[in-house]
Amino acid sequence: MKIKLGRNSTKKKDAKNEKKNGDSKLETISDKSKFAIVESYKAARTNIMFSLSADDDKIFAITSYSKGEGKSTVSANLAISFSKMEKKVLLVDCDLRRPNAHNIFKISNQVGLSNIIGKMTDFEDAVHRDVLKNLDIITSGTIPPNPSELICSARFVNLIKNLYEEYDYIIFDTPPIGVVSDALLLKDLVAGFVVVIRERSTTHGDVQNLLESAKIADSKILGFVKVGCINHKRKGKRGYGYYYYQYY
């Protein structure tokens, strides 16, 4: 099932620069965002909620195959969209191999998830409360020498279990599956993965490899969000893009 959700204005640039710059050129949705963009995320939110209800779960992860495909921006905007329902939402940056990806919220990355798991701080000192109404965020924190070990540690599992009752939804922003396997280490904590794919960047081979990796790891793919599509009405110019959500 594939649903056309809406349009999102983007700068005209080639695919190479788009992938290189990744999330850094994109912004979070707000009351000033175009109606079609906001409605796009609402539609994706609804589909994800149906997927979560099948397993009676409240935790899901966002991933992609490669870097720069827009997953952190999609993660942030889905978190905002869920919080708009007056639901308490926690967005967790689980990519411990990079600096703060959620600087779009103008958050310091001095302490975060790695510092909590590494016993250098506690949750209350690391969490950023009410970044927006009903939305809390944990950044990735200090880049550690052993990110994979931290992500699959008992301390991280216990942290999420303790937070389960506090939040209505918990969203993991995870590393690209085609780069490292860290995301799939979280499979037992989440209902499944929402995969971000980018027009003229993500290939059919990338998607096939991602699905095969998920199958080997016995992980569930909830669906796909497609970003950066060509607006054919403008004769191939990249003035607009479409978002899609599709069950797998």
C-alpha positions as CSV (number, residue, x, y, z in Angstrom):
1,M,0.0,0.0,0.0
2,K,1.5,3.4,-1.0
3,I,0.0,6.7,-0.1
4,K,0.9,10.1,-1.6
5,L,1.1,12.4,1.3
6,G,2.1,15.9,0.3
7,R,4.8,18.4,-0.9
8,N,7.8,19.8,0.7
9,S,9.7,22.7,-0.8
10,T,13.4,22.2,-1.2
11,K,16.3,24.1,-2.8
12,K,17.4,23.3,-6.3
13,K,20.5,21.3,-6.1
14,D,21.9,18.1,-7.6
15,A,21.6,14.7,-5.9
16,K,25.3,14.6,-5.0
17,N,25.1,17.8,-2.9
18,E,21.8,16.8,-1.5
19,K,23.3,13.6,-0.1
20,K,26.4,15.2,1.1
21,N,24.6,17.9,3.0
22,G,21.9,15.5,4.3
23,D,19.8,16.8,7.2
24,S,21.7,20.0,7.7
25,K,19.7,21.9,5.1
26,L,16.3,20.8,6.3
27,E,14.1,22.2,9.0
28,T,11.6,21.1,11.5
29,I,7.9,21.6,11.0
30,S,6.2,24.4,12.9
31,D,3.0,26.5,12.9
32,K,4.5,28.4,10.0
33,S,5.2,25.4,7.8
34,K,3.2,24.8,4.7
35,F,-0.1,23.0,5.2
36,A,0.8,20.2,2.8
37,I,4.1,19.5,4.7
38,V,2.3,19.3,8.1
39,E,-0.4,17.1,6.6
40,S,2.3,14.8,5.1
41,Y,3.7,14.1,8.5
42,K,0.2,13.6,10.0
43,A,-0.6,11.0,7.4
44,A,2.7,9.2,8.1
45,R,2.0,9.4,11.8
46,T,-1.4,7.8,11.4
47,N,0.1,4.9,9.4
48,I,2.8,4.4,12.0
49,M,0.2,4.4,14.8
50,F,-1.8,1.7,13.1
51,S,1.4,-0.4,12.7
52,L,2.2,0.1,16.4
53,S,-1.3,-0.8,17.5
54,A,-0.9,-4.2,15.9
55,D,1.8,-5.1,18.5
56,D,0.4,-2.9,21.2
57,D,3.7,-1.1,21.3
58,K,4.9,2.6,21.6
59,I,8.5,2.4,20.5
60,F,9.8,2.6,16.9
61,A,13.0,3.5,15.2
62,I,13.9,5.6,12.1
63,T,16.7,4.5,9.9
64,S,18.0,4.7,6.3
65,Y,20.5,2.8,4.2
66,S,23.1,5.5,3.8
67,K,24.1,8.8,5.4
68,G,22.5,12.1,4.3
69,E,19.1,10.6,3.3
70,G,17.2,12.8,5.7
71,K,16.4,10.3,8.5
72,S,17.2,12.7,11.4
73,T,14.9,15.4,9.9
74,V,12.2,12.8,9.5
75,S,12.7,11.6,13.0
76,A,12.5,15.1,14.4
77,N,9.4,16.0,12.4
78,L,7.6,12.8,13.3
79,A,8.4,13.4,16.9
80,I,6.9,16.9,16.6
81,S,3.9,15.5,14.8
82,F,3.2,12.9,17.6
83,S,3.7,15.6,20.3
84,K,1.0,17.7,18.6
85,M,-1.6,15.1,19.6
86,E,-0.9,16.1,23.3
87,K,1.1,12.8,23.7
88,K,4.3,12.8,25.7
89,V,7.1,11.9,23.3
90,L,10.8,11.1,23.8
91,L,13.2,11.4,20.8
92,V,16.4,9.5,21.4
93,D,19.5,10.0,19.2
94,C,20.9,6.5,19.1
95,D,23.6,7.2,16.6
96,L,26.6,7.4,19.0
97,R,29.1,7.6,16.2
98,R,28.4,11.2,15.2
99,P,28.1,14.7,16.8
100,N,24.6,16.0,17.6
101,A,22.3,15.4,14.7
102,H,19.5,17.3,16.3
103,N,21.2,20.7,16.3
104,I,18.1,21.9,14.4
105,F,16.6,22.2,17.9
106,K,19.7,24.2,19.0
107,I,20.5,21.7,21.7
108,S,24.0,21.3,23.2
109,N,25.6,17.9,22.8
110,Q,27.8,18.0,25.9
111,V,26.0,15.2,27.6
112,G,23.5,12.6,26.2
113,L,22.8,9.0,25.7
114,S,26.4,7.7,25.7
115,N,27.0,9.6,28.9
116,I,24.0,8.0,30.6
117,I,24.9,4.5,29.5
118,G,28.6,5.1,30.4
119,K,27.5,6.0,33.9
120,M,28.9,9.5,33.6
121,T,25.6,11.2,34.2
122,D,22.0,10.3,34.9
123,F,18.9,10.6,32.8
124,E,17.6,13.8,34.4
125,D,20.9,15.6,33.9
126,A,21.0,14.6,30.2
127,V,17.4,14.8,29.0
128,H,16.2,18.1,27.4
129,R,12.7,18.6,28.8
130,D,10.0,20.3,26.7
131,V,12.2,21.3,23.8
132,L,8.7,21.8,22.4
133,K,5.5,21.2,24.2
134,N,5.2,17.4,25.1
135,L,8.6,16.7,23.4
136,D,11.7,15.6,25.3
137,I,15.0,14.8,23.6
138,I,18.1,12.9,24.5
139,T,21.1,13.7,22.2
140,S,23.8,11.2,21.3
141,G,26.3,12.6,23.8
142,T,30.0,12.2,23.8
143,I,31.3,10.0,21.0
144,P,32.5,6.8,22.7
145,P,35.1,4.2,21.6
146,N,32.5,1.4,21.8
147,P,29.1,2.6,20.4
148,S,27.8,-0.9,19.5
149,E,28.5,-2.3,22.9
150,L,26.8,0.6,24.6
151,I,23.7,0.3,22.4
152,C,23.2,-3.4,23.2
153,S,24.1,-3.1,26.8
154,A,21.8,-4.0,29.7
155,R,22.1,-0.5,31.1
156,F,20.5,0.9,27.9
157,V,17.8,-1.7,27.9
158,N,17.0,-0.9,31.6
159,L,16.9,2.8,30.8
160,I,14.3,2.3,28.1
161,K,12.2,0.0,30.3
162,N,12.2,2.6,33.1
163,L,11.0,5.2,30.6
164,Y,8.3,3.1,29.0
165,E,5.5,4.2,31.4
166,E,6.6,7.9,31.4
167,Y,6.1,8.4,27.6
168,D,3.3,7.7,25.2
169,Y,5.8,7.3,22.3
170,I,9.5,6.8,22.2
171,I,11.3,7.3,18.9
172,F,14.9,6.1,18.1
173,D,16.9,7.9,15.5
174,T,19.3,5.2,14.6
175,P,22.5,4.9,12.4
176,P,22.1,4.0,8.7
177,I,21.9,0.2,8.3
178,G,24.1,0.2,5.2
179,V,27.0,1.9,7.2
180,V,26.9,0.0,10.6
181,S,24.7,-2.6,12.2
182,D,24.0,-0.7,15.3
183,A,20.3,0.0,14.4
184,L,19.5,-3.7,14.1
185,L,20.9,-4.3,17.6
186,L,17.8,-2.4,18.9
187,K,15.3,-4.8,17.2
188,D,14.1,-6.3,20.5
189,L,13.3,-2.9,21.9
190,V,11.2,-1.6,19.1
191,A,8.0,-2.6,17.2
192,G,9.9,-2.1,14.0
193,F,11.8,0.3,11.7
194,V,10.6,3.1,9.5
195,V,13.0,3.5,6.6
196,V,13.8,6.9,5.0
197,I,14.7,6.7,1.3
198,R,15.7,9.7,-0.9
199,E,14.9,10.3,-4.5
200,R,17.9,10.1,-6.8
201,S,20.1,9.0,-3.8
202,T,18.8,5.7,-2.4
203,T,18.9,3.0,-5.1
204,H,16.8,-0.2,-5.5
205,G,19.9,-2.1,-4.6
206,D,20.2,-0.1,-1.3
207,V,16.6,-1.0,-0.4
208,Q,17.1,-4.7,-1.3
209,N,20.3,-4.9,0.8
210,L,18.5,-3.2,3.7
211,L,15.6,-5.6,3.5
212,E,17.9,-8.6,3.4
213,S,19.9,-7.3,6.4
214,A,16.6,-6.8,8.3
215,K,15.4,-10.3,7.4
216,I,18.7,-11.9,8.6
217,A,18.5,-10.0,11.8
218,D,14.8,-10.9,12.2
219,S,13.8,-7.3,12.3
220,K,10.5,-5.8,11.2
221,I,10.1,-3.0,8.7
222,L,7.0,-1.0,9.4
223,G,7.2,1.1,6.2
224,F,9.1,3.6,4.1
225,V,9.1,7.4,4.0
226,K,10.2,8.8,0.7
227,V,11.7,12.3,0.5
228,G,13.1,14.7,-2.1
229,C,11.0,13.6,-5.0
230,I,10.9,15.4,-8.4
231,N,7.9,17.5,-9.1
232,H,7.1,16.4,-12.6
233,K,4.7,19.3,-13.1
234,R,7.8,21.5,-13.1
235,K,9.4,19.5,-15.9
236,G,11.8,17.7,-13.7
237,K,12.9,20.6,-11.6
238,R,13.5,19.8,-7.9
239,G,11.4,22.6,-6.5
240,Y,9.2,20.3,-4.6
241,G,9.2,16.8,-3.2
242,Y,6.7,14.2,-2.1
243,Y,6.6,12.1,1.1
244,Y,5.3,8.6,0.9
245,Y,4.5,6.1,3.6
246,Q,4.2,2.4,2.6
247,Y,3.6,-0.7,4.6
248,Y,6.0,-3.6,4.0
